[in-house]
């Protein structure tokens, strides 16, 4: 029985490749590709092919496998596309590009970083551009950038947003927990004024998860930050930004 499915499945794989296109290994810096779109298309195509082949009568099996691949691939590409599109739109609005280079997060010259994961887009705002010292009041320039993100989120009402605040380790854990929570809340409140339909959750992380050791003034400045995660639906329940 299984060997009879080989031909339609081979046909579906060809259809998948034609749909998704050739995929090259993306660079780490300036990564504005559509990787998630391609992956989503391929997964959807193969899934559609299997269903088309196994759920059909013998004489229609090959044809339905190919149609299943094309239909599933298109649906999968659509799912992946929204995340890629969202990442690129956020980066463009903030005057930067999608940067998945791990070293970007510890580059003191980068005050704003947009990256994308499998199920989310992440924006890092450095503390020095966000708040006065020991304050949760957002600066004027930071308000402008956060408002741009909020405006874009109107196009993605299904997005679940987590805003995480981080501090350095100067002072007690409890004090920094309160400060980081207030800062996360300030950003979340500003976002919610534009992105009224999105679920936005603020979370204070105190000085958990430092990017670099808190052993110098420069390093402490890098650890003081706000991270905004834009999740695709239920993916938000699987990631704790404080760990």
C-alpha positions as CSV (number, residue, x, y, z in Angstrom):
1,X,0.0,0.0,0.0
2,X,2.7,2.5,1.0
3,X,4.7,2.0,-2.3
4,X,1.7,3.0,-4.3
5,X,2.0,6.5,-2.7
6,X,5.5,7.1,-3.8
7,X,4.7,8.5,-7.2
8,X,2.1,11.0,-6.0
9,X,4.3,12.1,-3.2
10,X,7.2,12.6,-5.5
11,X,5.0,14.7,-7.7
12,X,3.9,16.7,-4.6
13,X,7.6,17.4,-3.7
14,X,8.2,18.8,-7.1
15,X,5.2,21.0,-6.7
16,X,6.4,22.1,-3.3
17,X,9.8,23.1,-4.7
18,X,8.2,25.0,-7.5
19,X,5.9,26.8,-5.0
20,X,8.5,27.6,-2.4
21,X,11.4,28.3,-4.7
22,X,15.1,27.9,-4.1
23,X,16.1,28.7,-0.5
24,X,19.6,30.1,0.2
25,X,21.1,30.3,3.6
26,X,20.3,33.8,4.9
27,X,23.0,36.1,6.2
28,X,22.8,37.0,9.9
29,X,23.0,40.7,9.3
30,X,20.3,42.6,7.4
31,X,18.2,39.5,7.3
32,X,15.0,40.8,5.6
33,X,14.3,37.6,3.8
34,X,11.1,35.6,3.7
35,X,12.5,32.4,5.4
36,X,9.3,31.8,7.4
37,X,7.2,32.1,4.2
38,X,9.3,29.5,2.4
39,X,9.3,27.1,5.3
40,X,5.6,27.6,5.8
41,X,4.9,26.9,2.2
42,X,7.0,23.8,2.1
43,X,5.5,22.3,5.2
44,X,2.0,23.1,4.0
45,X,2.7,21.7,0.6
46,X,3.9,18.3,1.9
47,X,1.1,18.1,4.4
48,X,-1.4,18.9,1.6
49,X,0.1,16.3,-0.6
50,X,-0.1,13.5,2.0
51,X,-3.7,14.3,2.7
52,X,-4.5,14.5,-1.0
53,X,-2.9,11.2,-1.7
54,X,-4.3,9.2,1.3
55,X,-7.8,10.6,1.2
56,X,-8.5,10.0,-2.5
57,X,-9.6,7.1,-4.6
58,X,-6.8,5.3,-6.5
59,X,-7.4,6.8,-9.9
60,X,-7.5,10.4,-8.5
61,X,-4.6,9.9,-6.0
62,X,-1.8,11.5,-8.0
63,X,-3.9,14.5,-9.2
64,X,-5.2,15.2,-5.7
65,X,-1.7,14.9,-4.2
66,X,-0.5,17.6,-6.5
67,X,-3.5,19.8,-5.8
68,X,-3.1,19.2,-2.1
69,X,0.5,20.3,-2.3
70,X,-0.4,23.5,-4.1
71,X,-3.3,24.3,-1.8
72,X,-1.4,23.4,1.4
73,X,1.7,25.2,0.2
74,X,-0.2,28.4,-0.5
75,X,-1.9,28.3,3.0
76,X,1.4,27.6,4.7
77,X,3.1,30.4,2.8
78,X,0.4,32.7,3.9
79,X,0.9,31.8,7.6
80,X,4.6,32.3,7.4
81,X,4.3,35.5,5.3
82,X,2.5,37.5,7.9
83,X,5.4,37.1,10.4
84,X,8.1,38.0,7.8
85,X,6.0,40.9,6.6
86,X,5.4,42.1,10.2
87,X,9.1,42.0,11.0
88,X,10.1,43.9,7.9
89,X,7.4,46.5,8.4
90,X,8.4,47.1,12.0
91,X,12.1,47.5,11.1
92,X,11.3,49.9,8.3
93,X,9.0,52.0,10.5
94,X,11.8,52.2,13.1
95,X,14.4,53.1,10.5
96,X,16.4,50.0,10.8
97,X,16.5,46.4,9.4
98,X,15.9,42.9,10.7
99,X,19.1,41.8,12.4
100,X,19.4,38.3,13.7
101,X,23.1,38.5,14.5
102,X,23.5,37.4,18.2
103,X,26.3,39.9,18.5
104,X,23.9,42.8,17.8
105,X,22.4,42.5,21.3
106,X,25.8,43.2,22.9
107,X,26.8,46.0,20.5
108,X,26.8,49.2,22.6
109,X,26.3,51.3,19.5
110,X,23.0,49.7,18.7
111,X,20.2,51.4,20.7
112,X,17.4,49.6,18.7
113,X,17.4,46.1,17.4
114,X,14.6,44.2,15.5
115,X,15.0,40.5,15.1
116,X,12.7,37.6,14.3
117,X,12.3,34.1,15.7
118,X,10.3,31.1,14.6
119,X,7.1,32.4,16.2
120,X,7.8,36.0,17.1
121,X,9.3,39.4,16.2
122,X,11.4,41.0,18.9
123,X,12.3,44.6,19.4
124,X,14.9,45.7,21.8
125,X,15.0,49.3,23.0
126,X,18.1,50.3,25.0
127,X,17.4,52.1,28.3
128,X,19.3,55.3,27.4
129,X,16.9,56.1,24.6
130,X,13.8,55.1,26.6
131,X,13.8,56.5,30.2
132,X,15.6,59.1,32.4
133,X,17.7,57.5,35.1
134,X,15.6,55.6,37.7
135,X,12.4,56.7,36.0
136,X,9.5,55.0,34.2
137,X,8.5,58.1,32.2
138,X,9.1,57.5,28.5
139,X,11.2,60.0,26.7
140,X,9.7,62.0,23.8
141,X,11.8,60.3,21.1
142,X,11.0,56.9,22.5
143,X,7.3,57.7,22.5
144,X,7.5,58.4,18.8
145,X,9.0,55.0,18.1
146,X,6.7,53.0,20.4
147,X,3.7,54.8,18.7
148,X,4.9,53.6,15.3
149,X,5.0,50.0,16.5
150,X,1.5,50.4,18.0
151,X,0.2,51.8,14.7
152,X,1.5,48.9,12.8
153,X,-0.1,46.5,15.2
154,X,-3.5,47.7,14.0
155,X,-2.9,45.6,10.9
156,X,-2.2,42.5,13.1
157,X,-5.0,42.4,15.7
158,X,-4.4,38.7,16.4
159,X,-0.9,39.5,17.7
160,X,-0.2,38.8,21.3
161,X,2.4,41.3,22.7
162,X,4.6,40.9,25.7
163,X,6.6,43.9,27.0
164,X,9.5,43.0,29.2
165,X,11.5,45.5,31.3
166,X,15.1,44.8,32.4
167,X,17.5,46.6,34.7
168,X,21.1,46.3,35.8
169,X,21.9,44.9,39.2
170,X,22.5,48.2,41.0
171,X,20.2,48.3,44.0
172,X,18.0,45.6,45.4
173,X,16.2,43.0,43.4
174,X,12.9,44.2,44.7
175,X,13.5,47.8,43.8
176,X,14.6,46.8,40.3
177,X,11.6,44.5,39.9
178,X,9.3,47.4,40.7
179,X,11.1,49.7,38.3
180,X,11.2,47.2,35.5
181,X,7.5,46.5,35.9
182,X,6.6,50.2,35.8
183,X,8.7,50.7,32.7
184,X,7.1,47.7,31.0
185,X,3.7,49.0,31.9
186,X,4.5,52.5,30.5
187,X,5.4,51.0,27.2
188,X,2.4,48.6,27.2
189,X,0.0,51.5,28.0
190,X,1.4,53.5,25.1
191,X,1.1,50.6,22.7
192,X,-2.4,49.9,23.8
193,X,-3.5,53.4,22.8
194,X,-2.8,52.6,19.2
195,X,-3.1,48.8,19.1
196,X,-6.5,48.7,20.8
197,X,-7.3,45.1,19.7
198,X,-4.1,43.4,20.6
199,X,-3.5,41.6,23.9
200,X,-0.6,43.4,25.6
201,X,1.1,41.9,28.7
202,X,3.7,43.9,30.6
203,X,6.3,42.0,32.6
204,X,9.0,43.2,34.9
205,X,12.2,41.1,34.9
206,X,14.4,43.1,37.4
207,X,18.0,42.2,36.6
208,X,17.3,38.7,35.4
209,X,18.8,37.5,32.1
210,X,21.6,40.1,31.7
211,X,23.0,40.3,28.2
212,X,26.5,40.9,29.5
213,X,28.0,40.8,33.0
214,X,27.1,43.8,35.2
215,X,30.8,44.6,35.8
216,X,31.1,48.0,34.2
217,X,29.1,51.2,33.5
218,X,29.0,50.3,29.8
219,X,27.7,46.8,30.4
220,X,25.1,47.9,32.9
221,X,23.8,50.3,30.3
222,X,23.4,47.5,27.8
223,X,21.4,45.4,30.3
224,X,19.0,48.2,31.0
225,X,16.4,47.7,28.2
226,X,12.9,47.0,27.2
227,X,12.1,44.0,24.9
228,X,8.8,43.9,23.0
229,X,7.8,40.4,21.7
230,X,5.1,40.2,19.0
231,X,3.8,36.6,19.0
232,X,1.6,34.7,16.7
233,X,-1.3,33.7,18.9
234,X,-0.6,30.9,21.4
235,X,3.1,31.0,20.9
236,X,3.2,33.6,23.6
237,X,2.5,31.0,26.3
238,X,5.7,29.1,25.5
239,X,8.3,31.8,26.1
240,X,9.2,33.6,29.4
241,X,11.1,36.7,28.5
242,X,12.7,36.9,32.0
243,X,14.4,33.5,31.6
